[in-house]
């Protein structure tokens, strides 16, 4: 029996759950399926389900239970259109990392 937690490096939520007008310093809520671990007050990307970047946020608090993670985040930087595009393009997927690491012997 393994540990049922996933350590998260970014906050990835559905596009429909990302407010159309994000504000720096404002708290927003999120809910994720499964138990996830986030660093508290450490800047991370806010991304949608297609890995598009919107800005940097910090997770302020979260709780785990009933196979869900419920929490709040605060925006600390909102990307302009060019920054969104650059950060989104710089993303490296798990599949790309796995392929690179598989070739290392």
DANOR-V449032 format. One record per residue. N is the residue number from 0. RES is the residue in one letter. PHI is phi in whole degrees, 0 to 359 (NA if undefined). NEAR is the number of other ideal C-beta (glycine too) atoms within 8 Angstrom. D_CENTER is the distance of its C-alpha to the mean C-alpha in whole Angstrom. Layout:
# DANOR-V449032
N&RES&PHI&NEAR&D_CENTER / N&RES&PHI&NEAR&D_CENTER
This chain:
# DANOR-V449032
0&X&NA&1&27 / 1&X&265&3&23 / 2&X&285&3&21 / 3&X&274&6&18 / 4&X&253&8&15 / 5&X&240&7&12 / 6&X&275&6&11 / 7&X&253&10&7 / 8&X&259&4&6 / 9&X&214&8&3 / 10&X&259&13&1 / 11&X&246&8&4 / 12&X&229&11&7 / 13&X&294&7&10 / 14&X&304&8&12 / 15&X&293&4&15 / 16&X&267&6&12 / 17&X&265&11&11 / 18&X&303&5&15 / 19&X&292&3&17 / 20&X&240&4&18 / 21&X&283&12&15 / 22&X&232&7&17 / 23&X&295&8&16 / 24&X&86&6&17 / 25&X&266&8&17 / 26&X&273&7&15 / 27&X&230&11&13 / 28&X&261&7&13 / 29&X&216&11&10 / 30&X&224&6&12 / 31&X&233&9&10 / 32&X&286&5&13 / 33&X&75&9&14 / 34&X&272&10&14 / 35&X&232&12&11 / 36&X&251&8&11 / 37&X&237&11&9 / 38&X&285&7&11 / 39&X&275&8&13 / 40&X&57&6&13 / 41&X&245&7&12 / 42&X&302&7&10 / 43&X&213&14&7 / 44&X&292&11&5 / 45&X&260&15&5 / 46&X&228&12&5 / 47&X&266&11&8 / 48&X&295&7&9 / 49&X&262&5&11 / 50&X&71&10&9 / 51&X&288&9&10 / 52&X&269&13&9 / 53&X&242&12&10 / 54&X&164&12&10 / 55&X&246&11&9 / 56&X&224&14&9 / 57&X&236&12&10 / 58&X&282&15&9 / 59&X&273&10&13 / 60&X&193&7&14 / 61&X&201&10&13 / 62&X&230&7&16 / 63&X&243&8&16 / 64&X&167&5&19 / 65&X&53&3&21 / 66&X&59&7&18 / 67&X&223&11&15 / 68&X&238&13&13 / 69&X&237&9&13 / 70&X&201&12&12 / 71&X&230&11&12 / 72&X&227&13&10 / 73&X&234&11&12 / 74&X&285&15&12 / 75&X&244&10&14 / 76&X&205&8&14 / 77&X&247&9&14 / 78&X&284&11&15 / 79&X&281&6&18 / 80&X&302&6&19 / 81&X&294&6&19 / 82&X&296&9&16 / 83&X&304&12&14 / 84&X&296&8&16 / 85&X&295&8&17 / 86&X&291&11&13 / 87&X&298&10&12 / 88&X&294&6&16 / 89&X&281&6&15 / 90&X&298&9&12 / 91&X&245&5&14 / 92&X&284&7&13 / 93&X&301&5&14 / 94&X&296&6&17 / 95&X&296&8&18 / 96&X&297&9&18 / 97&X&301&8&20 / 98&X&298&8&22 / 99&X&294&8&23 / 100&X&292&7&23 / 101&X&294&6&25 / 102&X&277&6&28 / 103&X&273&5&28 / 104&X&232&2&31
